[in-house]
Amino acid sequence: MNHRFRVLICLAAAILTLPCLSAQKQPAPAQQPAQSQQMPPAEPPLPMSGSQQEPTLRITTQEVLVPTLVQKHDGSVVYGLKADDFVLEDNGVPQKVQVQEEMDTAPVALVVAVEQGGASVLEFDKFSRLGPLLDSFLSDPRSQAALVGFDSIPHLLRDFTHSTEDLNQDLKTLQPGDGGDAILDTVSYAVDLLQTQPKDYRRVLLLISQARDHGSKHTKIESLIKKIGESDVLVLTVEFSPITAEFLHDMKDSGENRTLNMMSALMALVQAFRKNVTKEIALMSGGEYTTFISDKKFEQRVLDAAKHARNRYLLTFRPTDPTPGLHSIRVKLANDYGAKIVARANYWIGDVPGIE
């Protein structure tokens, strides 16, 4: 009897240990896709928590990408330069530079962010002709573009597509927004959109707006500087002046329809002495900043931006000083070719207390 009891005890113990053994043998559950690979919502996201995937160019000690445009005074691009032709300084300290053999030939992931708020309605006629110009960005069949409109908040009007016909239709049917011009929120949102695209794509933001931010609620300037500094997004900005747009519009109208608000014009002029957000964002990323008034100049500015986005040397370097925070970059030529250089001005390493 005692022998049978001991046998039953052993069998019960064996049965109880089976679930543990099977659990140990089960494969680990598949990892969930990183949140940054999902398309951000159509409305601006709240600040990302630390648990979310960091942007592609989170700088620690890996290579920093510095797209660099070299132009002659007549605007033509200087080709054929090698690594020895460039001098790159990180916080004033020369770095060892490498240059990819070919120009930027990667497919493009483009976000076009168009202002819909405030006086931008006076520019909608120009925006409606933007669609065919995007072919210059999407010449590679793998390239694609998304359209974001913004006033007080950014809205995803068209997800990434290669169809310029769809984008053109969206641009022709833009609706006026409220009085907001949330540039900081929109740029942050656009960078998040671009980070969902394949890593081997050239990420470009084409921002078309006035110069001043008005109404951003989710993005601080310091946080945006960090986000752009960590990313490899090239920002190209085409700015319009709401004062000029109103004035030209009024000149075309009859006397009864002249609605130029002198007080708002004065306030805008006072604000114009403050920091130009669109310009600083473009220069920091190594992109370009330009303005337009007429239809022809607008179209030419967009075509130039598309051409220059591809005709850049891709410089890389490994920082010799990994001190966390914002680093300044200066790129120049070893010999004076009388050329103009456009390159990113800053990048960001690691974490700094108080800046998300």
Secondary structure in CASP SS format (residue, H / E / C, confidence):
PFRMAT SS
TARGET T0000
AUTHOR 0000-0000-0000
METHOD secondary structure of the structure
MODEL  1
M C 1.00
N H 1.00
H H 1.00
R H 1.00
F H 1.00
R H 1.00
V H 1.00
L H 1.00
I H 1.00
C H 1.00
L H 1.00
A H 1.00
A H 1.00
A H 1.00
I H 1.00
L H 1.00
T H 1.00
L H 1.00
P H 1.00
C H 1.00
L H 1.00
S H 1.00
A H 1.00
Q H 1.00
K H 1.00
Q C 1.00
P C 1.00
A C 1.00
P C 1.00
A C 1.00
Q C 1.00
Q C 1.00
P C 1.00
A C 1.00
Q H 1.00
S H 1.00
Q H 1.00
Q C 1.00
M C 1.00
P C 1.00
P C 1.00
A C 1.00
E C 1.00
P C 1.00
P C 1.00
L C 1.00
P C 1.00
M C 1.00
S C 1.00
G C 1.00
S C 1.00
Q C 1.00
Q C 1.00
E C 1.00
P C 1.00
T C 1.00
L C 1.00
R C 1.00
I E 1.00
T C 1.00
T C 1.00
Q C 1.00
E C 1.00
V E 1.00
L E 1.00
V E 1.00
P E 1.00
T E 1.00
L E 1.00
V E 1.00
Q E 1.00
K C 1.00
H C 1.00
D C 1.00
G C 1.00
S C 1.00
V E 1.00
V C 1.00
Y C 1.00
G C 1.00
L C 1.00
K C 1.00
A H 1.00
D H 1.00
D H 1.00
F E 1.00
V E 1.00
L E 1.00
E E 1.00
D E 1.00
N C 1.00
G C 1.00
V E 1.00
P E 1.00
Q E 1.00
K C 1.00
V C 1.00
Q E 1.00
V E 1.00
Q C 1.00
E C 1.00
E C 1.00
M C 1.00
D C 1.00
T C 1.00
A C 1.00
P C 1.00
V E 1.00
A E 1.00
L E 1.00
V E 1.00
V E 1.00
A E 1.00
V E 1.00
E E 1.00
Q C 1.00
G C 1.00
G H 1.00
A H 1.00
S H 1.00
V H 1.00
L H 1.00
E H 1.00
F H 1.00
D H 1.00
K H 1.00
F H 1.00
S C 1.00
R C 1.00
L C 1.00
G H 1.00
P H 1.00
L H 1.00
L H 1.00
D H 1.00
S H 1.00
F C 1.00
L C 1.00
S C 1.00
D C 1.00
P C 1.00
R C 1.00
S C 1.00
Q E 1.00
A E 1.00
A E 1.00
L E 1.00
V E 1.00
G E 1.00
F E 1.00
D C 1.00
S C 1.00
I C 1.00
P E 1.00
H E 1.00
L E 1.00
L E 1.00
R E 1.00
D E 1.00
F E 1.00
T E 1.00
H C 1.00
S C 1.00
T H 1.00
E H 1.00
D H 1.00
L H 1.00
N H 1.00
Q H 1.00
D H 1.00
L H 1.00
K H 1.00
T C 1.00
L C 1.00
Q C 1.00
P C 1.00
G C 1.00
D C 1.00
G C 1.00
G C 1.00
D E 1.00
A C 1.00
I H 1.00
L H 1.00
D H 1.00
T H 1.00
V H 1.00
S H 1.00
Y H 1.00
A H 1.00
V H 1.00
D H 1.00
L H 1.00
L H 1.00
Q C 1.00
T C 1.00
Q C 1.00
P C 1.00
K C 1.00
D C 1.00
Y C 1.00
R E 1.00
R E 1.00
V E 1.00
L E 1.00
L E 1.00
L E 1.00
I E 1.00
S E 1.00
Q C 1.00
A C 1.00
R C 1.00
D C 1.00
H E 1.00
G C 1.00
S C 1.00
K C 1.00
H C 1.00
T C 1.00
K C 1.00
I H 1.00
E H 1.00
S H 1.00
L H 1.00
I H 1.00
K H 1.00
K H 1.00
I H 1.00
G H 1.00
E H 1.00
S C 1.00
D C 1.00
V C 1.00
L E 1.00
V E 1.00
L E 1.00
T E 1.00
V E 1.00
E E 1.00
F C 1.00
S C 1.00
P H 1.00
I H 1.00
T H 1.00
A H 1.00
E H 1.00
F H 1.00
L H 1.00
H H 1.00
D H 1.00
M H 1.00
K H 1.00
D C 1.00
S C 1.00
G H 1.00
E H 1.00
N H 1.00
R C 1.00
T C 1.00
L C 1.00
N C 1.00
M H 1.00
M H 1.00
S H 1.00
A H 1.00
L H 1.00
M H 1.00
A H 1.00
L H 1.00
V H 1.00
Q H 1.00
A H 1.00
F C 1.00
R C 1.00
K C 1.00
N C 1.00
V H 1.00
T H 1.00
K H 1.00
E H 1.00
I H 1.00
A H 1.00
L H 1.00
M H 1.00
S H 1.00
G C 1.00
G C 1.00
E C 1.00
Y E 1.00
T E 1.00
T E 1.00
F C 1.00
I C 1.00
S C 1.00
D H 1.00
K H 1.00
K H 1.00
F H 1.00
E H 1.00
Q H 1.00
R H 1.00
V H 1.00
L H 1.00
D H 1.00
A H 1.00
A H 1.00
K H 1.00
H H 1.00
A H 1.00
R H 1.00
N C 1.00
R C 1.00
Y E 1.00
L E 1.00
L E 1.00
T E 1.00
F E 1.00
R C 1.00
P C 1.00
T C 1.00
D C 1.00
P C 1.00
T C 1.00
P C 1.00
G E 1.00
L E 1.00
H E 1.00
S E 1.00
I E 1.00
R E 1.00
V E 1.00
K E 1.00
L E 1.00
A C 1.00
N C 1.00
D C 1.00
Y C 1.00
G C 1.00
A C 1.00
K E 1.00
I E 1.00
V E 1.00
A E 1.00
R C 1.00
A C 1.00
N E 1.00
Y E 1.00
W E 1.00
I E 1.00
G C 1.00
D C 1.00
V C 1.00
P C 1.00
G C 1.00
I C 1.00
E C 1.00
END
